[in-house]
Amino acid sequence: MDEFDQDFEIELRLLLEGVYLKYQHDFRQYSVASLRRRILSAMQKFDCATVSQLQGRILHEPDVFAQMLQFLTVQVSEMFRDPAYFRAIREQVVPVLRTYPSVKIWIAGCSTGEEVWSMAILLDEEGLLERTLIYATDINTESLEKAENGIYSLERMPDFIRNYQESGGTGSLADYFTADQSEALFDRRLKKRMVFADHSLATDSVFSETHLVSCRNVLIYFRPELQARAIQLFSESLVHKGFLGLGTKETLRFNRHADLFNDFAPAERIYQRI
């Protein structure tokens, strides 16, 4: 590691410690490699020559921190992303969920909400939505607001529709949104079964008993210690034989809480609580 890298990492650790102490958002166990790219982008955005200069602005200007969350959190998603995952939920998990009189689902790290609306549509088609409550959480309040609004660019709809069809959709995605020249607004009826809340996997605790936790493409940005904390939270939240869904590049294999779960649909990264 050269001198620049050493100085950068020292300053980065100080910045993350300052963010935690000032705003109670804990990024200290996030992957350094992932944070490096985002911090460098933020330095350019806020015209800061060093991480220390950026830290000064973040600590003394709350508006800058609010904007920084867009850099520190990952906001990449799409509806029915990785269609095989949603097909497995539909064909293998839903039949089990049907055995419960009511169902609670937690979508952790929901970003701008594409997965939340996708799950609601899937459950509606399977006749489960009316007895399901979907908790959607994220640490980024601006993203949560976008998720709750359920409004997406019309340019994205062809990809969303293709994913929906490949995931086993039984109707037409267009039945669930109304469109103008530039945006698609998703059905307000679906929103009645959603609860959006600010929640940090790094610092917050379990808030409800759930039957399915879906946390996809979030753990890859965590260091092993924070990954373990998140998996423990999910296991505490899940009912006996409840389900955990992860992203395609994520696994429980090396997590110290892996023995709390069995493989259920391993190719799609779906696990079942023992």
N, C-alpha and C positions, 0 to 999 in steps of 0.2 A: 504494500500500500504506500503510495507516494505521499509527500507532505500535504498536497492539496486535498487528497482523499481523507487523510487523518484529520485535518482542520474541518473539512466539511462534515465528517461524521460526528466530531465533537460538538460542532455548532448545531447539528441536527438533533442530537440527543438533548441539548440544552433547550432548543425550541420546543420539542415535544414535552419536556418536563414543564416548561412554562405554560404551554397550552393546557396541560392537565391541572396545574395548580390554579390557573386563572379561570378556566372555563369548564373544568371537570370532564373534558373529552379526552379519552385516553388512547393515544396512538403509539404509545411507547413500545408495544409489542408487535407493531406492524413491520412487515418486511422492509429492511433498509433499501434493498434494490428497487422495490416498487416506489417507496417514498422519494428516493433520490430524483427520479424523473419528474415527479409531481412538484417537488420543492423547486427544482430548477425552472420549471414552467412558471411557478408562482413568483419567483424572483424576477423573471422577465416581465411578467404582468405588472408587478408593483414597482418596477424600476429599482430593484435592490441589488447592490453589487455583492453582498454577502448574506449568508443565512442569518447572521446576527442582526443585520439591518432589517431583515424581514421579521425577525422575532420582535424587535422593538415596535414595529408598526402593528403587529398582531396583538401585542400585550396592551398597547395604549390606544388602539383604534378598534373598538368592537365591530365596526362595520367591515373592517378588513378581515377580521377573523371569520365573519359570516361568509364573506366571499371565498376565504381560504378553504372552507369546507367543501367547496366544489372541486378543489384540487386534491384534498386529502382523502376524499371518498370517491369510489369508483361508480360512475353513472352510465354504465353501458348495459343495455338490456333490450329485449324485444319480446313481443308476444309469442307464446308457445316456443320459446327458445329451446333448442335441442328437442325436436318433436318426439323422439323416441322416449324421452323422460315422461312427457305428458301422456303418451300412449300407454306406458306402463302404469301410470297413476290411474288412468281410465280403466284399463283392462284387469289390473291385478290388485290395486289398492282400494279402489272404489267399492268392489264387492265386499271387502271387509268393513269399510266405513258404513256400509248400509246396515250392518248388524247393530249399530248403535242408535239409540233413540234421538240423540243429538250429537253433532260433530263440531269440534273446534280445530281450526287449522292456523298455524303460525307461519307466516312468511317473513323470515328474518333477513334484514338487509334488503328491503324491497325496492330500494332505489326509486325510480320514477313510476313504478307501479305496474309495469307491463305483465309481470308474472301474476300479480294479484287479480287483475281483470281476466287473465287467461284462466286461472283456476276457477274463478266464479262462473265463467262461461262453461267450462267443462262440467262443473257440478250442476249447473242448471240443465244441461243436456242430459245428465244422468239422473235427474230428479232428486238431487240431494241438497240443492242450494237453500231451500226454504227451512231446512233444519240444521244449517251450518252457519257458524260464525267464523269469519276470516280475520285474524289479527295480522295487520301489516305494519312492520316496524322498520325504522332506520334512524341513524343518528343525524341525518341531514334534513332539517326541517323544510328547507326549500324544495328538496326532492319529494318529501312527504306531501307537500301541498300539490305538487304536480301529479303525484300518484292519486291523490284523492279527487282531483279534478277529472281524471280519466279522459284527457284530451291529447290526441297525438296527431302529428303531421300526416296529411293525406298521402304524402309521398312514401310513407312507410307501410301503407296498407297492403300493397302487393306482397311484400315479404311476410307480413303478419298472416295474410290469407293463405299463403303457401305453407307456412308452418302449421297453421290451424288444420289444414287439410291433411298434411303428413302426420299429424298427431292423432288422427282418428276422429276429427270433428264430424258430427252427424248431420249438420245442417249447413248454413251459410253464415260466415262471420259477419257479413253485411247486415244480418238481421239484428245484430247487437249494437250497431252504432248508426248515428245520423251524421251526414257530412255536409259541409259547405265547400267553397272553392279551395280551401287550404287545410282544413282540420276535420278530424273525426271525433265526435263526442260519444262516449260509450254510455249504454243504457243506465239511467239512474236507478232502475229497479235492482240491478246488480249491487249497487253501492249500499243498499239497505242492509246487506249482510256483511259489510266490511267495517272494521274499526282500525283507524290509523293512529299510531302513537310513536313518540320519540323513545328509542330504547337503544342502549349501548351493550354490545356483547362483551365489552371490556370491563364495564363497571357495574351494570345493572343486574338484577336477579330475576328469577322466574316470576311471571305474573299470572299464569293460568295453567290449568291442566289441559293438554291438547292431545289430539289423536294423530296428527300429522304435522311435522315441522319440515318446512322446505327452506333451506339456506344454501343457495347455489351461487358459486363463483364469488364467494366472500372469503372463505377460509384460506384461499390461495394467497391472500394479501397479509395473512397473519403469520407471526412467528409460532413455533411449536407450542410454546407455553400458552399463548392466547387461543390457539386452536383447541388445546385441551380444555381450557376454561369454557369455551363455547360448546363443545361436545358434552361436557358435564351439565351445562345449563339445559341443553336439549333433552338429555336423558332424564333430568329432574322434571321437566315439563311434560314428557310423554307418558301416556297411560301404558299399562302393561300391554305389550305387543303393538304399541304405537309405531308409527313409521317416521323415518328421517330420510330426507332427500338432499343429496349434495350435488355439486357441479361435476361435469364430465372429467375435469382434471383434479378432482379432490377424492380423497379416500380416507377411511378410518384405519387403514392397515398399520400405520405407524403411530397412531394416537394412543395414549396410555389408557383411554377409556373405551378402546375398541371392544373389550370383552363384555361390554354392556349391550352389544348389538349382535344380531345375526345378519348375514347376507340375505336379502330378500329378492332383489332384482339387481345383481351385482353389475351387470353391464351398464345399467342406467343409474348406478350409484344410489340405490334405494336400500335402506337397512331397516331392520325391525328390532324394537326394544325387547330385550329378554325379560 
